[in-house]
Each structure stands twice: as C-alpha cells, then as structure tokens.
Amino acid sequence: MASTIQALPTEVVYLITAGEVIDSLASVVRELVENSLDAGATRIVVSLWPQQWRIRVADNGCGMNLDDLQQAATAHSTSKIRSSADLWKINSLGFRGEALHSLTNLADLEILSRSVGGKLGWRVLYGYGGEVLEVEVTAIAPGTVVTVSNLFGNCSSRRQGLPPIAQQMKAVQATIHQIALCHPRVSWQIWQNDRQWFTISPAATTGQLLPQILPQVRQGDLQEVKLEVPNPVNSEDRIQNSELRTQNSEDRIQNSSVPTLHSAIHLVVGLPDRCHRHRPDWVRVAINGRMIKSTELEQTILSGFHKTLPRDRYPICFLHLAISPDQINWNRNPAKTEIYLNAITYWQEQILQGINQALRISAANLKETVHTTRVSKLLKAAEAKGGYNFNSKNPNGDEKIPDSSLSTPNFLKAVAQVSNTYIVAEHPGGMWLVEQHIAHERVLYEQLCDNWQLISVEPPIILYQLSPAQVSQLQRIGLDIEPFGEQLWAVRNLPAMLQQREDSAQAILELSLGGDLQTAQVAVACRSAIRNGTPMNLQEMQTLLDNWQRTRNPRTCPHGRPIYLSLEESALARFFRRNWVIGKSHGI
C-alpha cells in the first residue's frame, strides 16, 4: 500500500493557523483520539498514568503501513489535505499535521500500527523533531497504539504551570465526553493507573448516549430531532437559479443532474417541563463531528427556550450541525474550537425552527411525564406489588396503536372540568389534566409575540402617582403616556388584548413595574387568561385544548410552569391491578 501521509507544500503551511497545539494532558488525549476517529475507529481505549505524564491511545482504525509511520511525525505531514484548496473542504477532525510532530518535541513518542489488510505490524520510536530512532516488526491487530511518555519532561516549568492533576483529569473526562457526544457509535474504555476509570457504551443516537454522561437525566426527559435543511444560497447562486428558471424545458432537463446540497440539524433537548439546569453549562454546539465555541449559536439556543423555563433556569441542549465544508473556515484557531461560519443568521433561524419542533407534544415524548410527584409514587408503589399484563386492544380485538395520532394536532378530547380549574382530557393513550389558566396563558402569549398591537383608547386611562421610572417603562414598551394634572397621567393607548378588561388600569400599572417587551407580553397574557375558578362548558374547554395544542411550546407556560399532567393507560392499568382486555373480560 502506497504512503498516504505526505508533507504539505510550503505555501499551504503558511496559510495554516499556527499556535500551541499541545498544552495539557487533555489536549494530548484530544489530538490522539481525533486521529483515531479520522482513521475510522469504532473502539477506542485511553489509558492514563498522570503522575508519570504518560498517555496511551489504542484504536481499531485503518492503521498505517511502514511508509506512513516513518513520515507521520515530521512537521506538517498529513494524509488529510494536499493543497490550499483543501482548507475549504475539510471533512476530517485533523488536517494541520502538527500534533505528532509537536509531541516529539515535548515527550517520548512511540507508535505501533498495522494497516487493515497488512501482513505485518510495526513499532516506531521517534526522537526530537520526528526523527525515526527505532523500527521493528511487532505483533498487533489492525489498528494503532500511540504512547506518549514523559510529557513536558524537557520543560519542567511547563508542568509546574499546569493545574493540579485532579483538575487536569476532570478536563480529560470532559474532553472525552464532548467527543463521545459527537460520535455516539464509538465504544470507549478509559483507564487511570491501570484501573478502569469509566466507559461509554455505543448508542444509535446522541440522545440515547446522553444519559450515560448526565446520569440524572432519563432518556424520557429528552427529545431528539433531526432536520434536513438546504444550504444557504448566496447572491451568485440566486442569479444562476433565476437564469435557470427562464430557460426552456430542454435546458432544465440538461441541468437536472446538478445536485442540491443539503445540511442537517441534529438537536437533543431536555424537555422544559421535565429537566433544566441552574447554570447554562449544558448548552453545547458541535459542527461536523467537533464541539465548538459559538456565542452566537449558544445565545440562539437560549433564546429558543426563552419563556419556557422557570426563572433562573437554563436548558439542556446539544446541537450538532452537519454542514457542507465550504460553509466553514476551521483555520481560525489552533484548537479548532473557534470557527467562522458563513450565513450565521440563516443557521440561527433554522435552529430556532428545530427547537420549536422539538418542544411540541408528540407521540415520541409523551411517556414518563409523571415523576417526582405524589402520583408517580403511588403508581410506583402499585407497580412494585406485581407485574400485570395489560394488553392495549380495542373492543374488536384489533391491536391498538394509541400513539399513531399523537403527532398530529387536536388529539385531545375534553371530558370534564375539575374544581373549575383543571380540564380532564382523553387521548388515545390515556388521560391528561390540563391547567386551564396557564394553558390559555401560553396561547395568548404566543399570539401577542406574533402580533403585538397597541390600540388607541378614548377616553384615556388615568393613572395616579407614577414614579419617573414607571413612566419611562411604559414609554419603553410603546405606550403613549403624558401628564394630565398633578400626580396624574393619561394613557392614550394600550395592548389590544386589554381593551375589554375592566381592570385595564391595574394591568397597565403591572406593566409599569419593569422588564422588557417580552416581560410585558407575559404580564398581559397572564392578566388576560381565563381565571382558575371559572366554569367552562365542553365546547369552551375543547376550543382551549385545540388552541393550546397548536402553540409552538405547549409544555410550559411563559413562566416555566408545566401545563399538563399525563397519566398513561398502561400506568393506570398497573395501579388498578387490571390485567384483562378492555371490553372483553368481566372477572377479576
């Protein structure tokens, strides 16, 4: 097999962002693990001896032949790019060819490798600057084992300037967790001082993997969404597309072979009525298999969860963008965590749409909505007394698929009202209790966000003894207010939703107490929503349920409170110790 690792041309080296690649134990692990992933590894074993400053990474990737091994540690040698044009179509995690060379300047480096299909494995020991010191045949399965020993041994001041070992090991663990989230199908074994430290089992999706990293989160608390979106179209492409549309049918047939490039958005979100964080420490962004830092995209995620979480709570969200390489400039930072992303406004819009889709109520995320409540404790107590074989069939004996209709709107049927506060609703998989005030509040809030309208009122509403700060606040949200006498102010317009309310003056006073426009919209929605204790007939309840199901974020009210309680038919069957088929059995 011919050598695939080659030294980059000088003109390409000059274009590559230079900088410190190896600065800690975690950075060594990151660089070596990324090489393993680029080699197609599905199983990676990381062994650390931190007190000895020694790291070993073994993988089952494609391996290297002897020619590649002899070239691997020389400066700017890589198999991943060949020319300057390749810097704009990077599909690998590494591309600079700096990591192994840097390691030979900072530590002792040994690589054992055998290529897939190769008859022999080789062991190569490197000296300073990537010089090959020893080469010998060795017994090894296809794959690669890289051992870095005596890291920073030739520069003791570097070791002294690093954080304590315990802190560095936390950084190693965080690095592996981040990489594992981006590559969920890879199996991980991590050893420390010859003892197994932790493992990560492969999973089909990131959402299935995440509970291994965040044990307090259950898979039922998460919603996973994958969307295919077209790449943003620049002005030149739009001109070309408009020209294509004016061509005759024969020209369009000839151009039909031109592919339409698409990207993908993969979101894993913690459902706001089930889990959230005290800090914004679990808003993570990855692009094309690598975790990155992007303040713009992180703020987009936070805004997507705005008014769905309780005050001072933050979402759990992992965003992975699979984007055409020509949309990204990875060559910004040596650690490749800071990038330039073309058309970032376009991606922000797509991310918000993805979050809205993830937060909708659907068949996939109805389960396990009851937890940490008295109801769940009752159900668990009943379940512990025995197993019951509830068979969800309809009276005709056909298999019932209750979840099939839940992804479509208006699957709830109003049944009754409890305490003039809760709507009892039936759905194909069980029963819900919906709190009428906050469900209506969610409906009104989204209507206000979509159509915030101020209308004139005559005569004006007169307010008494407003502070300058209150007057300024009302002006800030667009109200027309002016002095009307000593300690009197006249308000000549107000939000349309408050026009018919008898307590509109009290509502405006509430708006004057502070906050931005969104806070004002929440206050108006809360003030205007149907009060608890208000009787409703079945048609009124059904209309409210229909409107609520069509909202973008039906799980919580704008204050972050959960709107509904779900009791699945299977849970009710276990609680009542029912093991017969509904409609057929009459015994106990």
Residue, then its C-alpha position, 0 to 999 in steps of 0.5 A: m500500500a502506497s504512503t498516504i501521509q505526505a508533507l504539505p507544500t510550503e505555501v499551504v503551511y503558511l496559510i495554516t493557523a499556527g499556535e500551541v497545539i499541545d498544552s495539557l494532558a487533555s489536549v494530548v488525549r484530544e489530538l490522539v483520539e481525533n486521529s483515531l476517529d479520522a482513521g475510522a475507529t469504532r473502539i477506542v481505549v485511553s489509558l492514563w498514568p498522570q503522575q508519570w505524564r504518560i498517555r496511551v491511545a489504542d484504536n481499531g482504525c485503518g492503521m498505517n503501513l511502514d511508509d506512513l509511520q516513518q513520515a507521520a511525525t515530521a512537521h506538517s505531514t498529513s494524509k488529510i489535505r494536499s493543497s490550499a484548496d483543501l482548507w475549504k473542504i475539510n471533512s476530517l477532525g485533523f488536517r494541520g499535521e502538527a500534533l505528532h510532530s509537536l509531541t516529539n518535541l515535548a515527550d517520548l513518542e512511540i507508535l505501533s500500527r498495522s494497516v487493515g489488510g497488512k501482513l505485518g505490524w510495526r513499532v516506531l520510536y521517534g526522537y526530537g523533531g520526528e526523527v525515526l530512532e527505532v523500527e521493528v516488526t511487532a505483533i498487533a491487530p489492525g489498528t494503532v497504539v500511540t504512547v506518549s511518555n514523559l510529557f513536558g519532561n524537557c520543560s519542567s516549568r511547563r508542568q509546574g504551570l499546569p493545574p493540579i492533576a485532579q483538575q487536569m483529569k476532570a478536563v480529560q473526562a470532559t474532553i472525552h465526553q464532548i467527543a463521545l457526544c459527537h460520535p455516539r457509535v464509538s465504544w470507549q474504555i478509559w483507564q487511570n493507573d491501570r484501573q478502569w476509570f469509566t466507559i461509554s457504551p455505543a448508542a444509535t443516537t446522541g440522545q440515547l448516549l446522553p444519559q450515560i454522561l448526565p446520569q440524572v437525566r432519563q432518556g424520557d426527559l429528552q427529545e431528539v430531532k433531526l432536520e434536513v435543511p438546504n444550504p444557504v444560497n448566496s447572491e451568485d447562486r440566486i442569479q444562476n437559479s433565476e437564469l435557470r428558471t427562464q430557460n426552456s424545458e430542454d435546458r432544465i432537463q440538461n441541468s437536472s443532474v446538478p445536485t442540491l446540497h443539503s445540511a442537517i440539524h441534529l438537536v437533543v433537548g431536555l424537555p422544559d417541563r421535565c429537566h433544566r439546569h441552574r447554570p447554562d453549562w449544558v448548552r453545547v454546539a458541535i459542527n461536523g463531528r467537533m464541539i465548538k465555541s459559538t456565542e452566537l449559536e449558544q445565545t440562539i439556543l437560549s433564546g429558543f427556550h426563552k419563556t419556557l423555563p422557570r426563572d433562573r433556569y437554563p436548558i439542556c441542549f446539544l446541537h450538532l450541525a452537519i454542514s457542507p465544508d465550504q460553509i466553514n473556515w476551521n483555520r481560525n484557531p489552533a484548537k479548532t474550537e473557534i470557527y467562522l461560519n458563513a450565513i450565521t443568521y440563516w443557521q440561527e433561524q433554522i435552529l430556532q425552527g428545530i427547537n420549536q419542533a422539538l418542544r411540541i407534544s408528540a407521540a415520541n415524548l409523551k411517556e414518563t411525564v409523571h415523576t417526582t410527584r405524589v402520583s408517580k409514587l403511588l403508581k410506583a408503589a402499585e407497580a412494585k406489588g406485581g407485574y400485570n399484563f395489560n394488553s392495549k386492544n380495542p373492543n374488536g380485538d384489533e391491536k391498538i396503536p394509541d400513539s399513531s395520532l399523537s403527532t398530529p394536532n387536536f388529539l385531545k378530547a375534553v371530558a370534564q372540568v375539575s374544581n373549575t380549574y383543571i380540564v380532564a382530557e382523553h387521548p388515545g393513550g390515556m388521560w391528561l389534566v390540563e391547567q386551564h389558566i396557564a394553558h390559555e396563558r401560553v396561547l395568548y402569549e404566543q399570539l401577542c409575540d406574533n402580533w403585538q398591537l397597541i390600540s388607541v383608547e378614548p377616553p384615556i386611562i388615568l393613572y395616579q402617582l407614577s414614579p419617573a421610572q414607571v413612566s419611562q417603562l411604559q414609554r419603553i414598551g410603546l405606550d403613549i403616556e403624558p401628564f394630565g394634572e398633578q400626580l396624574w397621567a393619561v394613557r392614550n393607548l394600550p395592548a389590544m388584548l386589554q381593551q375589554r378588561e375592566d381592570s385595564a388600569q391595574a394591568i397597565l400599572e403591572l406593566s409599569l413595574g419593569g422588564d422588557l417587551q417580552t416581560a410585558q407580553v407575559a404580564v398581559a397574557c397572564r392578566s388576560a387568561i381565563r381565571n382558575g375558578t371559572p366554569m367552562n362548558l365542553q365546547e369552551m374547554q375543547t376550543l382551549l385544548d385545540n388552541w393550546q395544542r397548536t402553540r409552538n411550546p405547549r409544555t410550559c407556560p411563559h413562566g416555566r410552569p408545566i401545563y399538563l399532567s399525563l397519566e398513561e393507560s398502561a400506568l393506570a392499568r398497573f395501579f388498578r391491578r387490571n390485567w384483562v382486555i378492555g371490553k372483553s373480560h368481566g372477572i377479576 
